[in-house]
Amino acid sequence: MLNESQAYFESFASQWVEDAYDKNAQKPSIGEQRKQCILDIIGKMPQDHPLKILDIGCGGGQITLALLKLGHHVTAVDRSIQM
């Protein structure tokens, strides 16, 4: 049985990725802006070895995937089972 907070996040899971990463939007979506912000911060860190990153509240995993493509070691978790 889902607890109250998990039920809340589950109710939005199916629509979240679509809304956060709308490819047809006139400007970058909030999800794309967040991803670029994270990638900019990571890009300023020393890159002499892959980083170990914990992505808490990863949602659909777009930031996680971008970090993996850069060669970092990422552990991603989300409260929503659907995510």
C-alpha positions as CSV (number, residue, x, y, z in Angstrom):
1,M,0.0,0.0,0.0
2,L,1.3,3.5,-0.9
3,N,1.8,6.0,1.8
4,E,0.5,9.5,1.3
5,S,3.6,11.1,-0.1
6,Q,4.2,8.2,-2.5
7,A,0.6,8.3,-3.7
8,Y,1.0,12.1,-4.3
9,F,4.0,11.6,-6.6
10,E,2.5,8.6,-8.3
11,S,-0.5,10.7,-9.3
12,F,1.8,12.9,-11.4
13,A,4.3,10.4,-12.7
14,S,2.7,9.6,-16.1
15,Q,2.5,13.3,-17.1
16,W,5.7,14.6,-15.5
17,V,8.3,13.7,-18.1
18,E,6.1,14.9,-20.9
19,D,5.5,18.3,-19.3
20,A,9.1,18.7,-18.0
21,Y,10.7,17.9,-21.3
22,D,8.3,19.2,-23.9
23,K,10.3,19.1,-27.2
24,N,7.7,21.3,-29.0
25,A,8.0,24.2,-26.5
26,Q,9.0,27.7,-27.8
27,K,11.6,28.0,-25.1
28,P,13.6,25.3,-23.3
29,S,11.4,23.4,-20.8
30,I,12.1,23.5,-17.1
31,G,13.5,20.0,-17.3
32,E,15.9,21.0,-20.1
33,Q,16.9,24.1,-18.1
34,R,17.5,22.0,-15.0
35,K,19.6,19.5,-17.0
36,Q,21.7,22.2,-18.5
37,C,22.3,23.8,-15.1
38,I,23.5,20.5,-13.7
39,L,25.7,19.8,-16.7
40,D,27.2,23.3,-16.4
41,I,28.0,22.8,-12.7
42,I,29.5,19.4,-13.4
43,G,31.5,20.8,-16.3
44,K,33.3,23.3,-13.9
45,M,34.5,20.4,-11.7
46,P,37.9,18.8,-12.1
47,Q,37.5,16.0,-14.7
48,D,40.5,13.9,-14.0
49,H,38.3,10.9,-13.3
50,P,34.6,10.0,-13.5
51,L,32.5,11.4,-10.7
52,K,30.3,9.3,-8.4
53,I,26.9,11.0,-8.4
54,L,23.8,10.3,-6.5
55,D,20.7,11.6,-8.3
56,I,17.9,11.7,-5.7
57,G,14.4,12.4,-7.2
58,C,15.6,11.5,-10.7
59,G,12.2,11.4,-12.2
60,G,12.4,10.0,-15.7
61,G,16.2,10.0,-15.6
62,Q,17.1,12.6,-18.3
63,I,19.8,14.2,-16.1
64,T,21.0,10.7,-15.1
65,L,21.4,9.6,-18.7
66,A,23.2,12.8,-19.6
67,L,25.7,12.3,-16.8
68,L,26.2,8.6,-17.7
69,K,26.9,9.7,-21.3
70,L,29.7,11.9,-19.9
71,G,31.2,8.8,-18.3
72,H,30.2,9.5,-14.7
73,H,29.0,6.8,-12.3
74,V,25.4,7.6,-11.4
75,T,23.1,6.0,-8.9
76,A,19.5,7.3,-9.4
77,V,16.5,6.9,-7.2
78,D,13.0,8.3,-7.2
79,R,10.1,8.0,-4.7
80,S,7.7,7.2,-7.6
81,I,7.5,3.5,-8.6
82,Q,6.4,4.6,-12.1
83,M,9.5,6.8,-12.5
